């Protein structure tokens, strides 16, 4: 294991067995140290300035004037050589008659401001050159510190990019898993997860670059894929923008234009209806759920009605049972009427003795029964 300056622990490179994870860790450290472009070969090494680094302004001016004098002398010599001819007999050089001598191009005289600008440019060139070397050494040292001793010879002794390429060519195993992971990262981006539209477009662009690098996708195809993936990541609030892009010509669509449209788009306040955003499977599930709910409700209603009927029947049975109990002791007894010799009631409640005590619901039945009895007797 290895420890970085910020106390984060990263495993050392042991070969192909952990190259993938080691690579991602190194990329994170390169970006932290601002050396990612150098280590990946995206930022070439600047040319070494023509003049030494530690020159004062006076020394730089003297060197500049000396170089101008040398350049002027060389131009004059070239002009003199072009204006002479050699005779075949004597071999002597003579000036060609009638041919005017060509004047060397005049070297402009530098003013104080010109010298100052050139001197500042000279210092900036040295700063950029040394900064690149510093970051390159830092990236190389990062890789070496996170590599086991038996794997360190693969790094070589060149630049960080040369070491990175050598390790990649040696330990990289081409499988489909990282390609699938990179593609899932591309298509998994959604506008709802980013605070700004610029962050969304930058994240998708970076994910596309990583995917194309792993899948060896050509640059022309990458430019065709990027607008489609950018539009796919947009949420429903970008509905009008998608419709606008659909109406555009294919020749007018490129990644830069799509990113510009996204960053400048005003999010609509009215979103499409929820039914339009719900997948068909969800709609079917909701429909079945509503149907089962309605069936359950109808069953509950029928069950409630039957329950009420049962409750009424139990109440009637309870009333009859209560009537069959003795009022004093509470035990069931057999009542017999002394007037009509029928059981089930007493003489004081007898309908035949006192017809006014007959309930109203039995009055019609009695009358019908009496009428039928009378009719039968008449017929007989």
C-alpha positions in Angstrom: 0.0 0.0 0.0 1.1 3.6 -0.6 0.3 6.8 1.1 -0.2 10.1 -0.8 0.3 13.6 0.6 -3.3 13.9 1.6 -3.2 10.6 3.5 -5.4 8.7 1.0 -4.2 5.2 0.6 -3.9 3.7 -2.9 -2.7 0.2 -3.8 0.6 -0.1 -5.7 0.6 -1.4 -9.3 1.2 -5.2 -9.2 0.7 -5.9 -12.8 -2.4 -6.8 -14.9 -4.2 -8.0 -11.8 -4.9 -4.5 -10.6 -4.0 -2.3 -13.5 -7.6 -1.0 -14.1 -8.0 0.3 -10.5 -4.5 1.6 -10.5 -5.1 3.5 -13.7 -8.2 5.3 -12.2 -6.3 6.2 -9.1 -3.4 7.7 -11.1 -5.8 9.7 -13.2 -7.3 11.2 -10.0 -3.9 12.1 -8.7 -2.8 13.6 -12.1 -5.9 15.8 -12.0 -5.2 16.8 -8.5 -1.7 17.9 -9.4 -2.8 19.5 -12.7 -0.6 17.1 -14.6 -3.3 15.1 -16.3 -2.8 16.5 -19.8 0.9 16.1 -19.6 0.8 12.5 -18.4 -1.7 11.5 -21.0 0.3 13.2 -23.8 -2.3 15.8 -24.6 0.0 18.7 -23.8 3.3 18.5 -25.6 6.6 19.8 -24.2 7.3 23.4 -25.1 10.4 24.2 -27.1 13.4 25.4 -25.2 13.9 29.2 -25.5 16.7 30.4 -27.7 18.5 32.4 -25.1 19.7 31.4 -21.6 17.3 31.7 -18.7 19.2 34.0 -16.3 19.8 36.9 -18.6 19.2 40.4 -17.3 17.4 42.9 -19.5 20.8 44.5 -20.5 22.4 41.2 -21.3 19.3 40.2 -23.3 19.5 43.4 -25.3 23.2 42.9 -26.0 22.6 39.3 -27.2 19.8 40.5 -29.3 21.8 43.3 -30.9 24.7 40.9 -31.5 22.4 38.4 -33.2 21.0 41.2 -35.4 24.5 42.2 -36.4 25.4 38.7 -37.4 22.2 38.4 -39.4 22.9 41.7 -41.2 26.4 40.5 -42.1 25.1 37.2 -43.4 22.6 39.0 -45.5 25.3 41.3 -47.0 27.5 38.3 -47.8 24.7 36.6 -49.6 24.0 39.7 -51.6 27.6 40.1 -52.6 27.9 36.5 -53.7 24.9 36.9 -56.0 26.2 40.0 -57.7 29.7 38.6 -58.9 30.6 36.3 -61.8 33.7 34.1 -62.4 35.5 34.3 -65.8 36.5 30.8 -67.2 39.9 31.9 -68.4 41.4 33.5 -65.3 39.1 32.4 -62.6 39.0 35.9 -61.3 35.7 37.4 -59.9 34.5 40.4 -61.6 31.3 42.5 -61.1 28.9 41.9 -63.9 28.6 44.9 -66.1 25.2 46.5 -66.3 23.8 44.4 -63.5 23.0 46.5 -60.4 24.1 45.1 -57.1 21.3 43.7 -54.9 20.9 45.4 -51.5 20.5 43.0 -48.5 17.1 43.3 -46.7 17.3 45.9 -44.0 16.8 44.5 -40.4 14.5 46.8 -38.5 15.9 48.7 -35.6 14.3 47.6 -32.3 12.9 50.3 -30.0 13.0 50.2 -26.2 9.4 49.0 -26.1 10.2 46.2 -28.6 13.1 45.0 -26.5 10.9 45.1 -23.4 8.2 43.0 -25.0 10.7 40.5 -26.4 12.4 40.2 -23.0 9.0 39.6 -21.2 8.1 37.0 -23.8 11.5 35.3 -23.3 10.8 35.1 -19.5 7.3 33.6 -20.1 8.7 31.0 -22.5 11.1 29.9 -19.8 8.4 29.8 -17.1 6.2 27.6 -19.4 9.1 25.3 -20.2 10.1 24.8 -16.5 6.5 24.5 -15.4 5.9 21.6 -17.9 9.1 19.9 -16.7 8.0 20.3 -13.1 4.5 18.8 -13.7 6.0 16.0 -15.9 8.4 15.0 -13.1 5.6 15.1 -10.5 3.4 12.8 -12.7 6.3 10.4 -13.2 7.2 10.4 -9.5 3.5 9.7 -8.7 3.5 6.6 -10.9 6.8 5.4 -9.5 5.7 5.8 -5.9 2.6 3.8 -6.6 4.3 0.9 -8.4 5.8 -2.2 -6.9 9.6 -2.6 -7.3 9.3 -5.6 -9.6 7.1 -3.5 -12.0 9.1 -0.2 -11.9 11.4 -1.2 -14.8 8.4 -0.9 -17.1 8.2 2.8 -16.4 11.6 3.5 -18.1 13.5 6.7 -17.7 11.7 9.0 -20.1 8.7 11.4 -19.7 5.6 10.6 -17.7 3.7 10.1 -20.9 6.3 7.5 -22.1 6.0 5.7 -18.8 2.2 5.8 -18.9 2.1 4.4 -22.4 4.7 1.7 -21.6 2.7 0.5 -18.6 -0.6 0.6 -20.5 0.8 -1.5 -23.4 2.3 -4.0 -20.9 -0.6 -4.6 -18.5 -3.8 -3.5 -20.2 -6.1 -6.4 -20.8 -8.8 -5.7 -23.3 -12.2 -6.9 -22.0 -15.7 -5.8 -22.6 -16.5 -5.0 -19.0 -14.9 -1.5 -18.9 -16.5 -0.6 -22.2 -19.9 -1.5 -20.8 -19.2 0.5 -17.6 -18.1 3.5 -19.7 -21.3 3.3 -21.8 -23.5 3.0 -18.8 -21.8 6.1 -17.4 -22.6 7.9 -20.7 -26.2 7.0 -20.9 -26.8 7.2 -17.2 -26.3 11.0 -17.0 -29.5 12.9 -16.3 -30.2 16.6 -16.2 -32.0 16.3 -12.8 -28.7 15.4 -11.0 -26.8 18.5 -12.0 -27.0 21.9 -10.5 -26.3 23.7 -13.9 -26.6 22.9 -17.5 -23.0 23.6 -18.1 -22.0 20.9 -15.6 -24.3 18.5 -17.4 -22.8 19.0 -20.8 -19.2 18.9 -19.4 -19.9 15.6 -17.6 -21.4 14.0 -20.7 -18.6 15.2 -22.9 -16.0 13.7 -20.5 -17.9 10.4 -20.3 -18.1 10.2 -24.1 -14.4 10.8 -24.4 -13.6 8.0 -22.0 -16.0 5.6 -23.7 -14.6 6.3 -27.2 -11.1 5.9 -25.9 -11.9 2.4 -24.4 -14.0 1.3 -27.4 -11.6 2.7 -30.0 -14.4 4.8 -31.5 -13.3 7.1 -34.3 -13.5 10.8 -34.0 -16.2 11.3 -36.7 -18.4 8.7 -35.1 -17.8 10.4 -31.7 -19.1 13.7 -33.1 -22.2 11.9 -34.4 -22.9 10.2 -31.1 -22.3 13.2 -28.8 -25.4 15.2 -29.8 -27.7 12.2 -29.5 -26.3 11.3 -26.0 -26.6 15.0 -24.9 -30.3 15.1 -25.9 -30.9 11.7 -24.3 -29.7 13.0 -21.0 -32.2 15.9 -20.9 -35.3 15.6 -18.7 -38.9 16.5 -19.5 -38.2 20.2 -18.8 -36.3 20.3 -22.1 -39.2 19.1 -24.2 -39.4 22.2 -26.4 -35.6 22.1 -27.0 -35.9 18.5 -28.2 -38.7 19.4 -30.6 -36.6 22.3 -31.9 -33.6 20.0 -32.6 -35.8 17.5 -34.4 -36.8 20.1 -36.9 -33.1 21.0 -37.6 -31.2 19.8 -40.6 -28.6 17.1 -39.9 -25.9 19.2 -41.5 -26.6 21.9 -38.9 -26.2 19.7 -35.9 -22.8 19.3 -34.1 -21.8 18.9 -30.5 -20.8 22.5 -30.0 -24.2 23.8 -31.3 -26.1 21.4 -29.1 -24.2 22.3 -26.0 -24.8 26.0 -26.8 -28.5 25.4 -27.2 -28.7 23.5 -23.9 -26.8 26.1 -21.9 -28.9 28.9 -23.3 -32.2 27.1 -23.1 -34.9 28.5 -20.8 -36.5 25.7 -18.9 -40.2 25.4 -19.6 -42.6 25.9 -16.7 -45.3 23.5 -17.9 -44.1 19.9 -18.1 -45.7 17.1 -20.1 -48.5 15.2 -18.4 -47.6 12.4 -16.0 -49.4 9.9 -18.2 -47.1 10.8 -21.1 -44.1 10.2 -18.9 -45.3 7.0 -17.4 -44.1 3.8 -19.3 -46.8 1.5 -20.7 -45.9 -1.2 -18.1 -46.6 1.2 -15.3 -49.9 2.2 -16.9 -51.0 -1.5 -17.1 -50.0 -2.1 -13.5 -52.0 0.9 -12.4 -55.0 -0.2 -14.5 -54.9 -3.7 -12.9 -54.6 -2.1 -9.5 -57.6 0.0 -10.0 -59.6 -3.0 -11.3 -58.7 -5.1 -8.3 -59.6 -2.2 -6.1 -63.0 -1.9 -7.7 -63.6 -5.6 -7.3 -62.6 -5.5 -3.7 -64.9 -2.5 -3.2 -67.9 -4.4 -4.7 -67.1 -7.5 -2.7 -66.9 -5.3 0.4 -70.3 -3.8 -0.4 -71.9 -7.2 -1.0 -70.3 -8.5 2.1 -71.6 -5.5 4.0 -75.1 -6.1 2.8 -75.0 -9.8 3.6 -73.5 -8.9 7.0 -76.5 -6.6 7.7 -78.9 -9.3 6.7 -77.2 -11.7 9.0 -77.3 -9.1 11.7 -81.0 -8.7 11.3 -81.6 -12.4 11.4 -79.5 -12.8 14.5 -81.5 -10.0 16.1 -84.8 -11.7 15.2 -83.5 -14.9 16.6 -82.3 -13.1 19.7 -85.7 -11.5 20.1 -87.5 -14.8 19.8 -85.1 -16.4 22.2 -85.7 -13.6 24.7 -89.4 -14.1 24.4 -89.0 -17.8 25.1 -87.2 -17.1 28.4 -89.0 -16.7 31.6 -89.1 -13.1 32.7 -88.1 -13.9 36.3 -85.5 -16.6 36.2 -84.2 -16.1 32.7 -84.4 -19.9 31.9 -86.4 -21.0 28.8 -90.0 -22.2 29.5 -93.0 -23.5 27.4 -95.8 -21.0 27.3 -99.4 -22.3 26.8 -102.5 -20.2 26.4 -105.4 -21.3 28.6 -107.9 -19.7 26.1 -106.9 -21.4 22.8 -104.7 -24.2 24.2 -101.9 -23.2 21.9 -98.2 -22.9 23.0 -95.9 -19.9 22.5 -98.0 -17.2 24.2 -100.1 -16.6 27.3 -103.9 -16.0 27.6 -103.3 -12.2 28.1 -101.6 -12.0 24.7 -103.9 -14.3 22.8 -105.0 -12.8 19.5 -108.1 -15.0 19.4 -109.3 -13.7 22.7 -108.5 -10.1 21.9 -108.1 -9.5 18.1 -106.9 -6.0 18.7 -103.6 -7.4 20.0 -102.9 -9.0 16.6 -99.9 -7.2 14.9 -100.7 -5.2 11.8 -98.5 -7.3 9.5 -100.6 -10.4 10.3 -104.0 -8.6 9.9 -104.0 -8.9 6.1 -102.9 -12.5 6.1 -105.7 -13.2 8.5 -108.3 -11.5 6.4 -107.1 -13.3 3.3 -107.2 -16.6 5.2 -110.7 -15.9 6.5 -111.9 -14.9 3.0 -110.5 -18.1 1.5 -112.1 -20.1 4.3 -115.4 -18.4 3.7 -115.2 -19.0 0.0 -114.4 -22.6 0.4 -117.4 -23.1 2.8 -119.7 -21.3 0.4 -118.6 -23.5 -2.5 -119.2 -26.6 -0.4 
